[in-house]
Amino acid sequence: MFEKKKKVKPYDKENLKPVLKCSICTGEQVAGFKEIRSGKFHDVMLVRGEKDLQEFKEMYGLDEVPKEY
């Protein structure tokens, strides 16, 4: 079978940085983007495991996503 080629979604690299926001209490992880100037976080998806994190990386063409607590 043929695999669908995934398109990489663009994001504003000058004003946003990819971040994996992690809760110390619950362990919940949310992938999204943080505004560099204001620090405001924009969530994209809930990360329940490595598969979800990999999907987020592929969606935006990322190699690494730093964690923030």
C-alpha positions in Angstrom: 0.0 0.0 0.0 1.0 3.6 -0.5 1.8 5.8 2.5 0.4 9.3 2.6 3.1 11.9 2.4 2.7 14.2 5.4 2.9 17.9 4.8 4.9 20.0 7.2 2.9 22.8 8.7 4.7 26.2 8.8 5.0 28.2 12.0 6.4 31.7 12.8 10.0 30.7 13.6 11.0 34.3 14.5 8.3 34.8 17.1 7.4 31.2 18.3 9.5 28.3 19.7 8.3 24.7 20.0 7.9 23.6 23.6 6.7 20.5 25.4 4.9 21.8 28.5 5.0 19.3 31.4 3.1 19.3 34.7 5.2 18.3 37.7 2.1 17.1 39.6 0.1 15.1 37.1 2.8 14.3 34.5 0.5 15.7 31.7 2.4 16.9 28.6 1.1 19.3 26.0 3.0 20.2 22.9 2.7 23.6 21.5 4.4 26.9 20.8 5.6 29.7 23.1 5.8 33.3 22.1 9.4 34.4 22.5 8.6 38.0 23.5 5.5 37.6 25.7 6.0 34.0 27.0 2.4 33.1 26.1 1.8 29.4 25.3 -0.4 28.2 22.5 -1.2 24.5 22.9 -1.5 22.3 19.8 -2.0 18.7 21.1 -1.9 16.5 24.2 1.1 14.2 24.3 0.2 10.8 25.9 3.4 9.0 24.7 6.3 8.9 22.4 4.1 8.2 19.4 2.2 11.5 20.0 5.5 13.4 20.4 6.8 12.0 17.2 3.6 13.0 15.4 4.0 16.6 16.6 7.7 16.7 15.5 6.8 15.3 12.1 3.8 17.7 11.8 6.1 20.8 12.1 9.4 19.3 10.8 11.1 19.5 14.2 14.2 17.5 15.5 13.9 18.3 19.2 11.2 19.8 21.4 12.6 21.1 24.8 10.6 20.5 28.0 9.3 23.2 30.2 7.9 22.7 33.7 
